[in-house]
Amino acid sequence: MSDYFRVLRRQWVLVSASALLGLGLAGAFSLTTAATYTAKTQLFVAIQSSGSVSELQQGNTFSQARVQSYVKTATTPVVLQPAIESLGLTMAPAQLATKVQASADLNTVLINITASDTSPVQAAAIAQATANSLIDVVDRLERPSQGGDSPVRLSVVTPAIAPETPSAPNVKLNLVLGLLSGVAAGVGAAILRAKLDTKVRGEADLRRVTDAALLGGIAFDADATKKPLLTQVASQSPRAEAFRQIRTNLQFAHVGHRSKAILVTSSLPGEGKSTTATNMAIALAQAGQRVALVDADLRRPMVAEYLGLTRDAGLTTVLIGRANLRDMLQPWGNDDLYVLASGEIPPNPSELLGSENMVSLIESLEEAFDTVVIDAPPLLPVTDAAVLAQRVGGVVLVIGSQHVKTTELERSLSALEMVDADLLGVVLNKLPVKGPDSYAYAYYSYNSPRPSSPAPARPEDESSFDRIVFGQPETQKEPR
C-alpha cells in the first residue's frame, strides 16, 4: 500500500491534471447540452361498484392487476396518436414514445405519466394529452361488448404543470462524475506509468535492486553546475551537510580496511561522480585528514577543471615514467588536500589503469596519505572502473536520480561483483528537494569545529612538501 501512495505522490501532477480534465469535460458537456424539462401527471384507477365491502376489495385487487396493462398501453400508438393530433404535433407515435414514460407505484392503483421536452410548457402539454388519451382508450377498451358503461374509470388526480427548473442536465452530478472519472483515470495512468518506469528515482527504487548501504543523499541544486564545490556554498547549507554526512558514514563503512584507497564511480556518465568524489575529498580534508584526490577518469577528466588546476601533467605522466609522483601532486585549499590531475588523455586508458605502475602509485599514495579518493570512469561504457576496483580498498557507487535505470544499476553491481570489489555503499545524487523521493535528514544548526590539532602549514618548498606528505626527512631529499 505504501508503494501505491508513493506512486500517487510522485505522479500527483498527472492525477491532478486528469481530474481537472474530467471536471472540464463534464462542465463542457453540461453547458453544451440543451436543457430538458420533465412534467408529470398522475392517474387514479377505480372500479365501478355498488360500494359493498366485498365488492370494494375485489375491485381493488382487479384494479392493481390491470394497472400494469394500462402502463404498457400508455406508450402505444393507440394512445399517442390521439395526443399528437390534439396538440398538432408533426411527429410519429414512435418519436413521441421516446419523450413519454409511464409507471405505477407498487401496491397502488396510481399511474404516473411523465413527458420530457426542451420546452417546459410543451412537456406539460404532452403529459396531460397522453393522460387524457389513456383515459379515453381504457374506457373504450374496458367497455362491455353488449353495451353499457366501462367497469373501470381513470381519473386525473395530479394535473401536469410546466416545471420551473430543468431535469437535465444535472450539472452537479455531472461535475462529480467527471471529477471521479478523471481521478480514476489519473490513478490508473499513474500506476501504469510507474510499472513501465524503470528509472531509479529514490531510496525505494534502490532497495528493489540492492541492499547496499546508503551513505547519503544529495539534493538537486540548480547552482551546482556553476558552484560545484563544497567550499562554494554556505557551511550550513543542505548540500554541505549532505557531504558531511557522507563523510561520516564513509568512515564507518571503511573501518577495518587495510587499503586507504576509495574508488568513486557510477553506472553512466552525467550522474555526478566527479563532483561527488571531489567534494568527498574536500570534506575529508576539512575533518583533518591528509587526502589525495586522483583523477583516474582518463576519458573525460573533470577534477582539475572543478578545482581550477592544470591537467597538462598528472597521472598519465607518472604512469609512463616521465615524472615523479611527488612532482605531480598539486596542493589545493587550506587543508591537507593534494590533487593528482589526469594528465594527457592516452589512447589506452584501460591498460594504463590496470598496469603494475598504477598499483605501485596507489600503494605510494596510501603510505603518504590518510585517505586516497580516486575518481574513476563510469562502469558500463568502459572497463576502466572495474579494473581499478580490484586495486582499492572499497568502491562508492554514485547513482543519479532519474538518470539510471534499474537494469543498468543491476549491470553495474554485477560488474563490481565479478571482480570481487568491496562495495562500501552508494550515494544518491540529484534527488528532488521535495516529494516521496527526497532524502531528508535532521541535523542541528551549528558551526562545525575545526580539528583540535592544527592543520600543517602549506609547504613553501619541495623539501617541506616531501616531509609533510611522504614523511621523508629533508636529509633524504635529493636536490632539484
Secondary structure as the mmCIF struct_conf table of DSSP 4:
data_model
#
loop_
_struct_conf.conf_type_id
_struct_conf.id
_struct_conf.beg_label_comp_id
_struct_conf.beg_label_asym_id
_struct_conf.beg_label_seq_id
_struct_conf.end_label_comp_id
_struct_conf.end_label_asym_id
_struct_conf.end_label_seq_id
HELX_RH_AL_P HELX_RH_AL_P1 SER A 2 ARG A 10
TURN_TY1_P TURN_TY1_P1 GLN A 11 GLN A 11
HELX_RH_AL_P HELX_RH_AL_P2 TRP A 12 THR A 32
BEND BEND1 THR A 33 THR A 33
HELX_LH_PP_P HELX_LH_PP_P1 ALA A 34 ALA A 35
STRN STRN1 THR A 36 THR A 36
STRN STRN2 TYR A 37 ILE A 47
HELX_RH_AL_P HELX_RH_AL_P3 VAL A 53 THR A 73
TURN_TY1_P TURN_TY1_P2 ALA A 74 THR A 75
BEND BEND2 THR A 76 THR A 76
HELX_RH_AL_P HELX_RH_AL_P4 PRO A 77 LEU A 87
TURN_TY1_P TURN_TY1_P3 GLY A 88 GLY A 88
BEND BEND3 MET A 91 MET A 91
HELX_RH_AL_P HELX_RH_AL_P5 PRO A 93 ALA A 97
TURN_TY1_P TURN_TY1_P4 THR A 98 LYS A 99
STRN STRN3 VAL A 100 ALA A 104
TURN_TY1_P TURN_TY1_P5 LEU A 106 ASN A 107
BEND BEND4 THR A 108 VAL A 109
STRN STRN4 LEU A 110 ASP A 117
BEND BEND5 THR A 118 SER A 119
HELX_RH_AL_P HELX_RH_AL_P6 PRO A 120 GLU A 142
BEND BEND6 ARG A 143 ARG A 143
TURN_TY1_P TURN_TY1_P6 SER A 145 GLN A 146
BEND BEND7 GLY A 147 GLY A 148
BEND BEND8 PRO A 151 PRO A 151
STRN STRN5 VAL A 152 THR A 158
BEND BEND9 GLU A 164 THR A 165
BEND BEND10 SER A 167 SER A 167
STRN STRN6 ALA A 168 ALA A 168
HELX_RH_AL_P HELX_RH_AL_P7 VAL A 171 LEU A 196
STRN STRN7 LYS A 199 LYS A 199
BEND BEND11 GLY A 202 GLY A 202
HELX_RH_AL_P HELX_RH_AL_P8 GLU A 203 ARG A 207
TURN_TY1_P TURN_TY1_P7 ARG A 208 VAL A 209
STRN STRN8 LEU A 214 ALA A 219
HELX_RH_3T_P HELX_RH_3T_P1 ALA A 222 THR A 225
TURN_TY1_P TURN_TY1_P8 LYS A 226 LYS A 226
BEND BEND12 LEU A 229 LEU A 229
HELX_RH_3T_P HELX_RH_3T_P2 LEU A 230 GLN A 232
BEND BEND13 VAL A 233 VAL A 233
TURN_TY1_P TURN_TY1_P9 SER A 235 GLN A 236
BEND BEND14 SER A 237 SER A 237
HELX_RH_AL_P HELX_RH_AL_P9 PRO A 238 ALA A 253
TURN_TY1_P TURN_TY1_P10 HIS A 254 GLY A 256
BEND BEND15 ARG A 258 ARG A 258
STRN STRN9 ALA A 261 SER A 266
BEND BEND16 SER A 267 LEU A 268
TURN_TY1_P TURN_TY1_P11 PRO A 269 GLY A 270
BEND BEND17 GLU A 271 GLY A 272
HELX_RH_AL_P HELX_RH_AL_P10 LYS A 273 GLN A 286
TURN_TY1_P TURN_TY1_P12 ALA A 287 GLY A 288
STRN STRN10 VAL A 291 ASP A 295
BEND BEND18 LEU A 298 ARG A 300
HELX_RH_AL_P HELX_RH_AL_P11 VAL A 303 LEU A 307
TURN_TY1_P TURN_TY1_P13 GLY A 308 GLY A 308
BEND BEND19 ASP A 312 GLY A 314
HELX_RH_AL_P HELX_RH_AL_P12 LEU A 315 LEU A 319
TURN_TY1_P TURN_TY1_P14 ILE A 320 GLY A 321
BEND BEND20 ARG A 322 ALA A 323
HELX_RH_AL_P HELX_RH_AL_P13 LEU A 325 MET A 328
STRN STRN11 GLN A 330 TRP A 332
TURN_TY1_P TURN_TY1_P15 GLY A 333 ASP A 336
STRN STRN12 LEU A 337 LEU A 340
BEND BEND21 GLU A 344 GLU A 344
HELX_LH_PP_P HELX_LH_PP_P2 ILE A 345 PRO A 346
BEND BEND22 PRO A 347 PRO A 347
HELX_RH_AL_P HELX_RH_AL_P14 PRO A 349 LEU A 353
TURN_TY1_P TURN_TY1_P16 GLY A 354 GLY A 354
BEND BEND23 SER A 355 SER A 355
HELX_RH_AL_P HELX_RH_AL_P15 GLU A 356 ALA A 368
BEND BEND24 ASP A 370 ASP A 370
STRN STRN13 THR A 371 ASP A 375
TURN_TY1_P TURN_TY1_P17 LEU A 379 PRO A 381
BEND BEND25 THR A 383 THR A 383
HELX_RH_AL_P HELX_RH_AL_P16 ASP A 384 ALA A 389
TURN_TY1_P TURN_TY1_P18 GLN A 390 ARG A 391
BEND BEND26 VAL A 392 GLY A 393
STRN STRN14 GLY A 394 GLY A 400
TURN_TY1_P TURN_TY1_P19 SER A 401 HIS A 403
BEND BEND27 VAL A 404 VAL A 404
STRN STRN15 LYS A 405 LYS A 405
HELX_RH_AL_P HELX_RH_AL_P17 THR A 406 MET A 418
TURN_TY1_P TURN_TY1_P20 VAL A 419 ASP A 420
STRN STRN16 LEU A 423 LEU A 431
BEND BEND28 VAL A 433 GLY A 435
TURN_TY1_P TURN_TY1_P21 PRO A 436 ASP A 437
HELX_LH_PP_P HELX_LH_PP_P3 SER A 448 PRO A 451
BEND BEND29 SER A 452 SER A 453
HELX_LH_PP_P HELX_LH_PP_P4 PRO A 454 PRO A 459
BEND BEND30 GLU A 460 ASP A 461
HELX_RH_AL_P HELX_RH_AL_P18 GLU A 462 PHE A 465
HELX_RH_PI_P HELX_RH_PI_P1 ASP A 466 PHE A 470
HELX_RH_3T_P HELX_RH_3T_P3 GLU A 474 GLN A 476
HELX_LH_PP_P HELX_LH_PP_P5 LYS A 477 PRO A 479
#
